[in-house]
Structure formats: structure tokens, C-alpha cells
Amino acid sequence: MRNQAFRVEKPASGNFPAFAARKFLQTQSVRVLIADDERAFATTFAALVESCHHEVVDVVFSGLDAIRSYYRTRPDVVLLDYNMAKLNGLTACRNILSSDPKGRIVFLTGVGDEADLAPHASGAVGFLQKPVKVEQLQQLLDKLDACPASSGS
């Protein structure tokens, strides 16, 4: 869904986006890379991930940047927009998984054929339908935290 309105309250400290400067806290457990070509959604979604007590390692705005950031940051999970203009999410997913089969990718989508999003077709571990509810996000991240990817990547 394009052109959605999002409301985010700025932290009292004036440091927003907080993920850009905050150091990793011991209470955070899943390291998350967010890739979405809608900048407002991506930065708002980063704040939502942090509100669930997980670390945002990077926020990027294209599939190509998602691939580059993945190799640089080695996140536990990538929350990847399926429908991006500059190298779509499916292509980025396949590229990442071709060199790191243990990578975990979750598609974010407002539209899309569920058959294309299915793990057997894409390699992704799942998908979240936009707009994403905080409860859905928390449940997903907690599940991924409870079942960490095999080490060695």
C-alpha cells in the first residue's frame, strides 16, 4: 500500500532515528536489517522493531542496498519489502540466500501473490502483510529469537 500515513513520536532526547546512533543493548536479541523503498515506512518500522527490544543494524531503501548491507552487517533476519522499484525483494532474497543459505528473510508486502511469497518459492522464512501490527512483529521476532539460525554464516 503506497502513500500510507504514519505517526511517530519523536523521543524526548531529540535523537531520532535512534537506531542510527544507539549502541547494542544487552536486552536486545535479534539483529534486524530493514529494506523498504518507502523511507517513511522504513524508519517508522525501525522504531517499531526497537520498541520490541530488538536491534536494527541498518535501514536501506533498495534491494541492491539490502544485499550490500547484509554482507556488511550479517543480521539475524532481514525484513525485506517484496515490491521495490530498484531490484525487487524476491531478487535480493535469492541473491542473499545463494551465498548464505542459512540467512533468514521475511518479506514485507502490501500486495503480492502469496504463492510467490511462500518459502518453497522464495526461500524466505515468512512474510508480514502491511500494515504490520506490533503484535505480529513481536511474535515473529520472538519466534526467530527462540529458533536462532545455525551458526557458521
MARMI-441785 format. One record per residue (C-alpha): residue number from 1; x, y, z. Coordinates in nm, 3 decimals, padded with zeros to 5 digits. Each point is the difference from the previous one (the first is absolute). Layout:
! residues N
{nr=NUM, u=X, v=Y, w=Z}
...
//
This chain:
! residues 153
{nr=1, u=00.000, v=00.000, w=00.000}
{nr=2, u=00.166, v=00.316, w=-00.114}
{nr=3, u=-00.035, v=00.346, w=00.154}
{nr=4, u=-00.103, v=-00.115, w=00.345}
{nr=5, u=00.010, v=00.244, w=00.288}
{nr=6, u=00.206, v=-00.091, w=00.304}
{nr=7, u=00.018, v=00.171, w=00.336}
{nr=8, u=00.320, v=-00.019, w=00.199}
{nr=9, u=00.069, v=00.193, w=00.314}
{nr=10, u=00.348, v=00.141, w=00.023}
{nr=11, u=00.193, v=-00.108, w=00.312}
{nr=12, u=00.043, v=00.269, w=00.264}
{nr=13, u=00.377, v=-00.013, w=-00.044}
{nr=14, u=-00.032, v=00.121, w=-00.359}
{nr=15, u=00.203, v=-00.294, w=-00.133}
{nr=16, u=-00.205, v=-00.137, w=-00.288}
{nr=17, u=00.039, v=-00.235, w=-00.164}
{nr=18, u=00.133, v=-00.166, w=00.312}
{nr=19, u=00.127, v=-00.307, w=-00.186}
{nr=20, u=00.266, v=00.207, w=-00.176}
{nr=21, u=00.192, v=00.093, w=00.313}
{nr=22, u=-00.107, v=-00.241, w=00.274}
{nr=23, u=00.240, v=-00.271, w=00.108}
{nr=24, u=-00.113, v=-00.357, w=00.028}
{nr=25, u=-00.171, v=-00.060, w=00.333}
{nr=26, u=00.028, v=-00.330, w=00.181}
{nr=27, u=-00.380, v=-00.033, w=00.006}
{nr=28, u=-00.022, v=-00.002, w=-00.380}
{nr=29, u=00.033, v=-00.340, w=-00.155}
{nr=30, u=-00.089, v=-00.008, w=-00.372}
{nr=31, u=00.218, v=00.207, w=-00.235}
{nr=32, u=-00.229, v=00.133, w=-00.276}
{nr=33, u=00.070, v=00.151, w=-00.342}
{nr=34, u=-00.295, v=00.191, w=-00.148}
{nr=35, u=-00.031, v=00.061, w=-00.374}
{nr=36, u=-00.293, v=00.196, w=-00.140}
{nr=37, u=-00.008, v=00.263, w=-00.274}
{nr=38, u=-00.255, v=00.207, w=00.193}
{nr=39, u=00.231, v=00.197, w=00.227}
{nr=40, u=-00.271, v=00.114, w=00.242}
{nr=41, u=-00.121, v=-00.357, w=00.045}
{nr=42, u=00.355, v=-00.137, w=00.039}
{nr=43, u=00.104, v=00.245, w=00.272}
{nr=44, u=-00.333, v=-00.035, w=00.180}
{nr=45, u=00.029, v=-00.377, w=-00.021}
{nr=46, u=00.353, v=00.020, w=00.145}
{nr=47, u=-00.139, v=00.184, w=00.302}
{nr=48, u=-00.267, v=-00.270, w=00.031}
{nr=49, u=00.264, v=-00.276, w=-00.005}
{nr=50, u=00.196, v=00.180, w=00.270}
{nr=51, u=-00.315, v=00.039, w=00.208}
{nr=52, u=-00.015, v=-00.381, w=-00.004}
{nr=53, u=00.351, v=00.001, w=00.158}
{nr=54, u=00.196, v=-00.116, w=-00.303}
{nr=55, u=00.295, v=00.161, w=-00.174}
{nr=56, u=-00.029, v=00.168, w=-00.340}
{nr=57, u=00.342, v=-00.037, w=-00.163}
{nr=58, u=-00.088, v=00.199, w=-00.312}
{nr=59, u=-00.286, v=00.151, w=-00.197}
{nr=60, u=00.035, v=00.009, w=-00.378}
{nr=61, u=-00.229, v=00.100, w=-00.284}
{nr=62, u=00.068, v=-00.241, w=-00.289}
{nr=63, u=00.058, v=-00.367, w=-00.066}
{nr=64, u=00.356, v=00.070, w=-00.112}
{nr=65, u=00.076, v=00.186, w=00.323}
{nr=66, u=-00.159, v=-00.288, w=00.195}
{nr=67, u=00.247, v=-00.244, w=-00.157}
{nr=68, u=00.295, v=00.227, w=00.074}
{nr=69, u=-00.111, v=00.064, w=00.357}
{nr=70, u=-00.064, v=-00.369, w=00.062}
{nr=71, u=00.361, v=-00.089, w=-00.076}
{nr=72, u=00.128, v=00.294, w=00.206}
{nr=73, u=-00.221, v=-00.043, w=00.309}
{nr=74, u=-00.089, v=-00.373, w=00.000}
{nr=75, u=-00.341, v=00.046, w=00.167}
{nr=76, u=-00.201, v=-00.279, w=00.161}
{nr=77, u=-00.297, v=00.085, w=-00.220}
{nr=78, u=-00.081, v=00.227, w=-00.295}
{nr=79, u=-00.341, v=00.165, w=-00.013}
{nr=80, u=-00.017, v=00.059, w=-00.375}
{nr=81, u=-00.265, v=00.181, w=-00.203}
{nr=82, u=-00.115, v=-00.234, w=-00.276}
{nr=83, u=-00.095, v=00.276, w=-00.244}
{nr=84, u=00.286, v=00.246, w=-00.051}
{nr=85, u=00.067, v=00.194, w=-00.317}
{nr=86, u=00.377, v=-00.034, w=00.011}
{nr=87, u=00.079, v=-00.374, w=00.012}
{nr=88, u=-00.306, v=-00.163, w=00.151}
{nr=89, u=-00.007, v=-00.195, w=00.324}
{nr=90, u=-00.027, v=-00.342, w=-00.162}
{nr=91, u=00.317, v=00.054, w=-00.202}
{nr=92, u=00.183, v=00.136, w=00.306}
{nr=93, u=-00.121, v=-00.298, w=00.205}
{nr=94, u=00.124, v=-00.253, w=-00.254}
{nr=95, u=00.335, v=00.179, w=-00.028}
{nr=96, u=00.055, v=-00.001, w=00.377}
{nr=97, u=-00.107, v=-00.362, w=00.041}
{nr=98, u=00.215, v=-00.120, w=-00.291}
{nr=99, u=00.312, v=00.089, w=00.197}
{nr=100, u=-00.142, v=-00.047, w=00.351}
{nr=101, u=-00.264, v=-00.276, w=00.003}
{nr=102, u=-00.041, v=00.046, w=00.377}
{nr=103, u=-00.111, v=00.361, w=-00.042}
{nr=104, u=-00.347, v=00.081, w=00.129}
{nr=105, u=-00.216, v=00.232, w=-00.204}
{nr=106, u=-00.355, v=00.113, w=00.071}
{nr=107, u=-00.186, v=00.184, w=-00.273}
{nr=108, u=-00.200, v=00.313, w=00.074}
{nr=109, u=-00.279, v=00.044, w=-00.250}
{nr=110, u=-00.306, v=00.209, w=-00.064}
{nr=111, u=-00.083, v=-00.195, w=-00.312}
{nr=112, u=00.130, v=-00.315, w=-00.151}
{nr=113, u=-00.087, v=-00.353, w=-00.088}
{nr=114, u=00.035, v=-00.219, w=00.309}
{nr=115, u=00.130, v=-00.279, w=-00.226}
{nr=116, u=00.303, v=00.217, w=-00.086}
{nr=117, u=00.056, v=00.077, w=00.369}
{nr=118, u=-00.011, v=-00.364, w=00.111}
{nr=119, u=00.326, v=-00.145, w=00.133}
{nr=120, u=00.018, v=-00.271, w=-00.267}
{nr=121, u=-00.018, v=00.265, w=-00.274}
{nr=122, u=00.207, v=00.280, w=00.153}
{nr=123, u=00.221, v=-00.148, w=00.270}
{nr=124, u=-00.137, v=00.251, w=00.252}
{nr=125, u=-00.100, v=-00.125, w=00.343}
{nr=126, u=-00.328, v=00.191, w=-00.016}
{nr=127, u=-00.175, v=00.326, w=-00.072}
{nr=128, u=-00.183, v=00.279, w=00.176}
{nr=129, u=-00.292, v=00.176, w=-00.166}
{nr=130, u=00.006, v=00.382, w=00.014}
{nr=131, u=-00.117, v=00.173, w=00.204}
{nr=132, u=00.190, v=-00.203, w=00.259}
{nr=133, u=-00.143, v=-00.014, w=00.350}
{nr=134, u=00.246, v=00.026, w=00.287}
{nr=135, u=-00.132, v=-00.328, w=00.144}
{nr=136, u=00.076, v=-00.182, w=-00.327}
{nr=137, u=00.349, v=00.146, w=-00.011}
{nr=138, u=00.071, v=-00.085, w=00.363}
{nr=139, u=-00.123, v=-00.356, w=-00.049}
{nr=140, u=00.216, v=-00.047, w=-00.310}
{nr=141, u=00.316, v=00.140, w=00.160}
{nr=142, u=-00.053, v=-00.203, w=00.317}
{nr=143, u=-00.044, v=-00.315, w=-00.209}
{nr=144, u=00.318, v=00.074, w=-00.196}
{nr=145, u=00.184, v=00.072, w=00.325}
{nr=146, u=-00.112, v=-00.334, w=00.145}
{nr=147, u=00.120, v=-00.187, w=-00.310}
{nr=148, u=00.329, v=00.164, w=-00.097}
{nr=149, u=00.149, v=-00.073, w=-00.340}
{nr=150, u=00.277, v=-00.255, w=00.001}
{nr=151, u=00.335, v=00.162, w=00.056}
{nr=152, u=00.270, v=-00.007, w=-00.259}
{nr=153, u=-00.123, v=00.273, w=-00.231}
//
